Amino acid sequence: MHRTSEDTMLFDYTVITNNIGLLWQGLLMTLYFTVITIGAGMLIGLFIGLIQLSTFKPLVVLGQVYVEFFRNIPLLVTLLWVYYAFPIFAGINVTKFWAGFIGLSCYVGSFYAEILRAGVQSVDPGQTDAATAIGMSYGQRMRRIILPQAFRKMIPPLAGQSIIQMKNTTLLSMITVPDLLYQASYISSFTYRPMEVYTAVGVIFLIILVPLTLLSRKLERSGSLK
């Protein structure tokens, strides 16, 4: 059926309702990658952050190189390199799922590392000295004294960076991971209705991220009052 110019200006909700299954699958993929890369990024950030706090200079430099490397290379470049270039260098096959996981995790891990480092350094040095004076080891000081206090201060920036991470997952579509944006592009390719499809994607992100952003700001304000 031929569409007139007037038809194309009308918002057709059936484009969304008829393809809600694909959008739902894409949303689940987006949420899946958000959760697993945040988890992996937290572990990477903890490891790299503690390395930067080490008294062994080579380890400190190694941690700083990692942070600056991943923070200063655009995430899209990292994803494309891991997916297309790394298999050539390493001589192994890297699937799009592993490429997305590795790229996103390493990237967000560099930001988490800086948040952790700053959080630990914000704790009063006198408490570290007191813990050392009573014979606590480095591990005991970090586990019992430093990290519990630092973590409370790190919650707001960690929450903010995690929100950004969900938005970063939209770049997965560039390596054909079927996330929400990829599914939207696919639907748009055969319906020829990008207005409806991408509006739906924007609304979905708003519904999820606006409450999380408000929560992050509330945590930040409560943290600043302490």
C-alpha positions as CSV (number, residue, x, y, z in Angstrom):
1,M,0.0,0.0,0.0
2,H,1.4,3.4,-1.0
3,R,2.2,5.8,1.8
4,T,1.5,9.5,1.4
5,S,3.6,12.2,2.9
6,E,0.9,12.8,5.4
7,D,0.9,9.2,6.5
8,T,4.6,9.3,7.2
9,M,4.2,12.2,9.5
10,L,1.7,10.3,11.7
11,F,3.0,8.3,14.7
12,D,2.1,4.7,14.0
13,Y,2.0,2.9,17.4
14,T,1.4,-0.5,15.7
15,V,5.0,-0.4,14.5
16,I,6.0,-0.8,18.2
17,T,3.2,-3.2,19.3
18,N,3.8,-5.5,16.3
19,N,7.5,-5.7,17.1
20,I,7.4,-5.6,20.9
21,G,9.0,-9.0,21.1
22,L,12.1,-7.9,19.3
23,L,12.4,-4.8,21.4
24,W,12.0,-6.9,24.5
25,Q,14.7,-9.3,23.4
26,G,17.0,-6.3,22.8
27,L,16.2,-4.8,26.2
28,L,17.0,-8.1,27.9
29,M,20.3,-8.3,26.1
30,T,21.1,-4.7,27.1
31,L,20.3,-5.3,30.7
32,Y,22.3,-8.6,30.6
33,F,25.4,-6.9,29.3
34,T,24.9,-4.0,31.7
35,V,24.9,-6.3,34.8
36,I,27.7,-8.7,33.8
37,T,30.1,-5.9,32.7
38,I,29.4,-3.9,35.8
39,G,30.2,-7.0,37.9
40,A,33.4,-7.7,36.0
41,G,34.3,-4.0,35.9
42,M,34.0,-3.8,39.7
43,L,36.4,-6.7,40.1
44,I,38.8,-5.2,37.6
45,G,38.5,-1.8,39.3
46,L,39.1,-3.2,42.8
47,F,42.3,-5.0,41.6
48,I,43.6,-2.0,39.6
49,G,42.7,0.4,42.3
50,L,44.5,-1.5,45.0
51,I,47.5,-1.8,42.7
52,Q,47.6,2.0,42.4
53,L,47.7,2.2,46.2
54,S,50.6,-0.2,46.5
55,T,54.0,1.0,47.8
56,F,55.7,-1.0,45.0
57,K,56.3,1.6,42.3
58,P,56.2,-0.7,39.2
59,L,52.8,-1.9,40.3
60,V,51.6,1.7,40.7
61,V,52.8,2.6,37.2
62,L,51.2,-0.5,35.8
63,G,47.9,0.5,37.3
64,Q,48.1,4.0,36.1
65,V,49.0,2.9,32.5
66,Y,45.9,0.6,32.5
67,V,43.6,3.4,33.7
68,E,44.9,6.0,31.3
69,F,44.9,3.5,28.4
70,F,41.3,2.6,28.6
71,R,40.0,6.0,29.8
72,N,41.6,7.8,26.8
73,I,40.7,5.4,24.0
74,P,37.1,5.8,22.8
75,L,35.0,2.8,23.9
76,L,33.8,2.2,20.3
77,V,37.5,1.9,19.2
78,T,38.1,-0.6,22.0
79,L,35.1,-2.7,21.0
80,L,36.1,-2.7,17.3
81,W,39.7,-3.5,18.1
82,V,38.9,-6.4,20.4
83,Y,36.4,-7.8,17.8
84,Y,38.3,-7.3,14.6
85,A,42.0,-6.7,15.4
86,F,42.7,-8.8,18.5
87,P,41.8,-12.1,16.8
88,I,44.5,-11.3,14.2
89,F,47.2,-10.5,16.7
90,A,46.3,-13.4,19.0
91,G,45.4,-15.9,16.4
92,I,42.2,-16.9,18.1
93,N,38.5,-16.4,17.4
94,V,36.7,-13.9,19.5
95,T,32.9,-13.9,19.3
96,K,30.9,-10.7,19.3
97,F,29.6,-11.5,22.8
98,W,33.1,-12.0,24.2
99,A,34.3,-8.9,22.4
100,G,31.5,-6.8,23.9
101,F,32.0,-8.3,27.4
102,I,35.8,-7.7,27.4
103,G,35.6,-4.2,25.8
104,L,32.9,-2.9,28.1
105,S,34.4,-4.5,31.3
106,C,37.9,-3.2,30.7
107,Y,36.6,0.2,29.9
108,V,34.3,0.6,32.9
109,G,36.9,-1.1,35.1
110,S,39.3,1.8,34.5
111,F,36.7,4.3,35.9
112,Y,35.9,2.1,38.8
113,A,39.6,1.9,39.7
114,E,39.9,5.6,39.9
115,I,36.8,5.9,42.0
116,L,38.1,3.2,44.4
117,R,41.6,4.9,44.6
118,A,40.1,8.3,45.3
119,G,37.7,6.8,47.9
120,V,40.5,5.0,49.8
121,Q,42.7,8.1,49.7
122,S,39.8,10.2,51.2
123,V,39.9,8.2,54.4
124,D,41.8,9.9,57.2
125,P,45.4,8.6,57.1
126,G,45.4,8.7,60.9
127,Q,43.1,5.6,61.0
128,T,45.6,3.7,58.8
129,D,48.4,4.7,61.2
130,A,46.4,3.6,64.2
131,A,45.6,0.3,62.6
132,T,49.2,-0.2,61.8
133,A,50.2,0.6,65.3
134,I,48.0,-2.1,66.8
135,G,49.6,-4.7,64.5
136,M,47.1,-5.0,61.6
137,S,48.4,-6.3,58.3
138,Y,47.8,-4.4,55.0
139,G,45.0,-6.8,54.2
140,Q,43.4,-6.5,57.6
141,R,43.6,-2.7,57.5
142,M,41.9,-2.6,54.1
143,R,39.3,-5.1,54.9
144,R,38.3,-3.9,58.4
145,I,39.1,-0.2,58.5
146,I,39.7,1.5,55.1
147,L,37.4,-0.2,52.6
148,P,34.2,-0.1,54.7
149,Q,34.5,3.7,55.2
150,A,35.7,4.3,51.6
151,F,32.8,2.3,50.1
152,R,30.2,4.6,51.6
153,K,31.9,7.6,49.9
154,M,32.2,5.6,46.6
155,I,28.5,4.7,46.3
156,P,27.4,7.9,44.5
157,P,30.1,7.9,41.9
158,L,29.9,4.2,41.4
159,A,26.1,4.5,40.9
160,G,26.6,7.3,38.4
161,Q,29.2,5.4,36.4
162,S,27.0,2.3,36.3
163,I,24.2,4.4,34.8
164,I,26.6,5.6,32.1
165,Q,27.6,2.0,31.5
166,M,24.0,1.1,30.5
167,K,24.1,3.9,27.9
168,N,27.5,2.6,26.8
169,T,25.9,-0.8,25.8
170,T,24.3,0.9,22.8
171,L,27.7,0.7,21.1
172,L,27.4,-3.1,21.1
173,S,25.2,-2.7,18.0
174,M,28.3,-1.7,16.1
175,I,29.6,-5.3,16.5
176,T,26.2,-6.8,15.8
177,V,25.3,-7.8,19.3
178,P,21.5,-7.9,19.3
179,D,21.0,-5.3,22.0
180,L,18.1,-2.8,22.1
181,L,19.6,-0.4,19.6
182,Y,20.5,-3.2,17.2
183,Q,17.0,-4.6,17.3
184,A,15.6,-1.1,16.7
185,S,17.8,-0.7,13.7
186,Y,16.6,-4.0,12.4
187,I,13.0,-3.2,12.9
188,S,13.5,0.2,11.2
189,S,15.1,-1.5,8.2
190,F,11.9,-3.4,7.2
191,T,9.2,-1.1,8.6
192,Y,10.8,2.2,7.3
193,R,9.5,3.8,10.4
194,P,12.6,5.0,12.3
195,M,10.6,7.8,14.1
196,E,8.4,5.3,16.1
197,V,11.2,2.8,16.7
198,Y,13.9,5.1,18.0
199,T,11.3,7.1,20.0
200,A,10.4,3.9,21.7
201,V,14.1,3.1,22.4
202,G,14.5,6.6,23.9
203,V,11.4,6.2,26.1
204,I,12.6,2.8,27.3
205,F,16.0,4.3,28.4
206,L,14.2,7.2,30.1
207,I,11.9,4.9,32.0
208,I,14.9,2.9,33.3
209,L,17.6,5.6,33.8
210,V,15.7,8.6,35.1
211,P,14.7,6.9,38.4
212,L,18.3,5.5,38.7
213,T,19.7,9.0,38.0
214,L,17.5,10.5,40.7
215,L,18.6,7.8,43.1
216,S,22.2,8.5,42.3
217,R,21.8,12.2,43.0
218,K,20.0,11.5,46.3
219,L,22.9,9.3,47.3
220,E,25.4,12.0,46.3
221,R,23.6,14.6,48.4
222,S,23.3,12.3,51.4
223,G,27.0,11.4,51.1
224,S,28.0,15.1,51.0
225,L,26.2,15.7,54.2
226,K,28.2,13.2,56.1
